[in-house]
Amino acid sequence: MLLLVQGCIYPFKADIESESAGRIAVSGDILIGETTRIALSYVYPLGSTVGEMRKEYPKGTLVIEHDSGASWKGTYQYHGIYTFDTSSAPASGRYRLKISLNDGREFLSDWAGAHQAPVITDFYYSGNSDGVSLYLSLDGADSLWNFRWDYTETWEYHSDFIPSLFFVPGVPEADRNNPEKIYREPAPEEIKHTCWNSYTSVEPCLQSVEGQSDNYFKDNRFRVINSSDLRISSRYSMLITVSGVSSGAMAYLKHLAAMSNETGTLFAPTPSEMRGNIGCVSDPSEVALGYVEAVCRTTKRIYVPGSFYRRNYDPDLLLFYPEPDEDGFYNFEQIFMLGDAPATGEPSLTGVRWAPKRCTDCTALGGVTKAPDWWEEK
């Protein structure tokens, strides 16, 4: 049996380096009623580092064209990103993207009509001792049967302790056992107890109702947050952005998701490329990776309280008293450099308890101490 199973597996080596040299990838949609962001990048061989992929980006002129003759020229920002002021672009008619690279190649996306935004009929959360689930209901109105949504999470959280002392690094060796020299009181603005952090979804959420009698779906649970997740420890917010997509774009996005998430198993889809809707005018045999459409989007925000949070650790168990070395000296500098900081106590060699810095400084977990401008008070 083992010989038979082994006989069904064949070695595979993708010749990506030779075929992908110079190919470009295009990401982003033409956004009606808001600023459009289109990103260009090169296709790199497997094994390329992040530094290599950020070293160079395609440069040229990008223009959004409307079948009425109107056009919007892109402005280069950074890292291959171009922006277009399409805030007053009409929701009727057809659009396409024209890319003229500095190397002489020219690409055009297919003409496409603008998709109207779906109706968000419900967007809510449900919580219990296990955590929080978020649900979405959408209505495609007259013409939409395929839906896409992306989201940005923002959450408020707090450090476990408000430190009563700060450690002073770089104290001369003669003073390293002098509590009055190695500790000081923090200023009020130095206390970093409350922070905000955020995350934007990378892969779009997709839902198709093609083949059904009605073009809407209800109570789709698309996000689950565990009760011990710091996101819901104090207050959590999600901004969801919803748009409609064509059948072709839906197939393309699902193919990308399958290639990125389901490969590596015996029953995974075979690695392959699915053609998008961007062709090369100067060389019809060449295509750019990507699928560009014109869409209208709608957004909605909700807040979730911290009442469903269940901390899975006792912060007091993380506190410790630094111990002296074999010569009786306290290596506070070394302890500080290893990522710990004073938490509670009065200045003394033996009376200050330390903890991991993340327990006394909320910015150690990547957050900032200034709330977003739109953040609503409780």
Summary of the structure (lengths in Angstrom):
residues: 378
radius of gyration: 27.3
end to end distance: 63.9
largest distance: 83.6
contacts: 1033
relative contact order: 0.17
helix: 17%
strand: 38%
